[in-house]
Amino acid sequence: MKNSVFRSFWIATLAMYTSCSQVAPPVPVEPIPSARQLAWQQLGYYAFIHFNMNTFTNMEWGTGGESPAQFNPTELDAGQWAKVAKDAGMKGIIITAKHHDGFCLWPTKTTEHSVKNSPWKNGRGDLIKDLSEACRANGLKFGIYLSPWDRNNAAYGTPEYVSIFQEQLRELLTNYGDIFEVWFDGANGGSGYYGGANETRKIDNKTYYQWDTAIAIVRELQPNAVIFSDGGPDVRWVGNEEGWANETNWSTMRRDEIYPGWPRYIELRSGHENGTHWLPAEADVSIRPGWYYHAAEDHQVKSLPQLLDIYYKSVGRNASLLLNIPVDMRGLIHETDVRQLLALHDQLQKDFKIDVAKNTRASATDVRGNSTEFEAANVNDATPETYWATNDGVTEATITLAFAAPTEVNRILLQEYIPLGQRIKAFIVEAEVAGEWKEIDRQTTVGYKRILRFASVKATKIRVRFLEAKGPLALSNIELFRAPNLLIPPQITRNREGMVTLSVPDKAVIVYYTLDGSKPTTASVKYDRPFLIQTPTTVTAISYDPLDSSETSPIRRYFDIAKTDWNVVSTSSGKKSDAFKLIDGDPDTFWATDQGVTEPQEVVIDLGKEYLLTGFTYWPIQERYPFGIITNYEFSVSINNVSWKKVAQGEFGNIENHRIEQVIHFMPTKGRYIKLKAIKVAGSDFTTSFGEIGVLTHSE
Ligand code: FUL
């Protein structure tokens, strides 16, 4: 076997010839990445920050008619943002320098609609400067989002605005040091304030913004910056705002087919195998439902399992992850978001702590059983610049990693040597367990990085069989890990019939529970299937990791009577056949009355039999764009659905901002029917929505 090939990541594609002691590198499979794309590719995970006028108007898309006076953060600290991003393991920050409403976070010369006319720092602030400096001080890259659509600018729709847009781009790319990414949004045209015109202005997505000129400006002023848009030219949108790529994900696309607002955007999720340009995907998603901060979403910050899933389905599927953090009205990243970002980082550190592939002996054979000229050991030498390749014309091969002793693994990380292009089309991962080979996974593309999660196996060998590729294989890296079991408290839910489910994301974790309020131990009941709870009961549960005998603190949930025999008997308006959604045990589903109703709305529920009632509960709607939340209520009880007794009335304090379950107690009252009436709702009429209604009963 000849010596291994060592190629600098940067010059690999240029250096086609090598010294006589080395093997000639495989011919690139076009298209291949540019130097700026290669540098960007290695960042992997970085932050988006949506913070601008919308933060103060509680909007997602401002109209453009806002006043700079409304932009007034009280404790703004760009240093906190940068520190959080760094502590979270992120490599950079991209900020909404200007969103669709046109407000500029820097004192631009192009418009009066900017921080210079705001109360923040008495108009002397420059947030782009502050953040660029904070990023530099923390070793983070800095990027800008500049919305082409500008709902404030009077000239929008004319060539004059395009010059203004270009000038804004010049300012941002000239005055704030190195920019690693310029983010152009696809949203365009439509209604706006436009300097007071308040009208709809249509533009041609493909031609109006003169993209060639905008790109030339970026190239001239920041030659190392990548440009993001639906179709690049350097980085593409992943085709959803949920933070995932398809399992099959090519970094190549037929780029000339794409333009802003491309209707076939679904194809962005998997790229084009026969793509003409290198155009890797970036997956953007917010840690909350909205891109901007809304106090009403404080309880909807994504959980650790959700964030982990996003990471594995973006970074683990050959995309980069752009995770959005909505900075709040103070000008700080909210405490809950900080906690979750650090929790994700902590878990990722644990998942990828020890690469056990380093301790294996690597060997490779091609489809004919011959060993390959390139050293297989280049894949587990922890050096991304070295790679293993098959000989010319060979696209099928197997690489085997042999442990000295049986070793547990549940993650494999694969990387193609992308300076030479993306090649792999199909592969199988197998493990040798107790002398027998078993299939672990069967997948398609690899690209810059592919991570597979699987149930832990105690293997003597792991092998990857590459079945199909666009050219000879070129693999720079294989890593193997035994990620710890994901130990988080179980989620406790109950359906309408009273079946209780205790769910944990990791099957290797065991759940123990009690029904008498006591703290569960490993001697308590072990959860193995849903169980029935029809009468008032507190479920207390822990998650337990058999691997190291660690456990979570107990989590409790109280359930009153089950809703099996409940029925919605009447509603003041709305589609009654759907009304079961307000008693289905799931606050994430909702039911609403007719839109535009002008009278207070109510629902009447038959509980099936008489109870001694002591309270009721109301979950407001959990939708991203909530409506019809009850702020003032009246609650009545009846034995016969004829004569009613009002048992409670009042206000659900701060419910719009804090959309959690409301629990109201009242004097014990006998009844079989309950009525919840909305005396006041959030909104301009009486349209009323219900996430879930429940009762509290007196338990003997
Ligand atoms: C979208 C925009 O319209 C949203 O407001 C947000 O900025 C998101 C990242 O991109 O297209």
Residues whose N, C-alpha, C, O or C-beta is under 5 A from the ligand:
A	BS01	FUL	E60 D185 G186 A187 W291
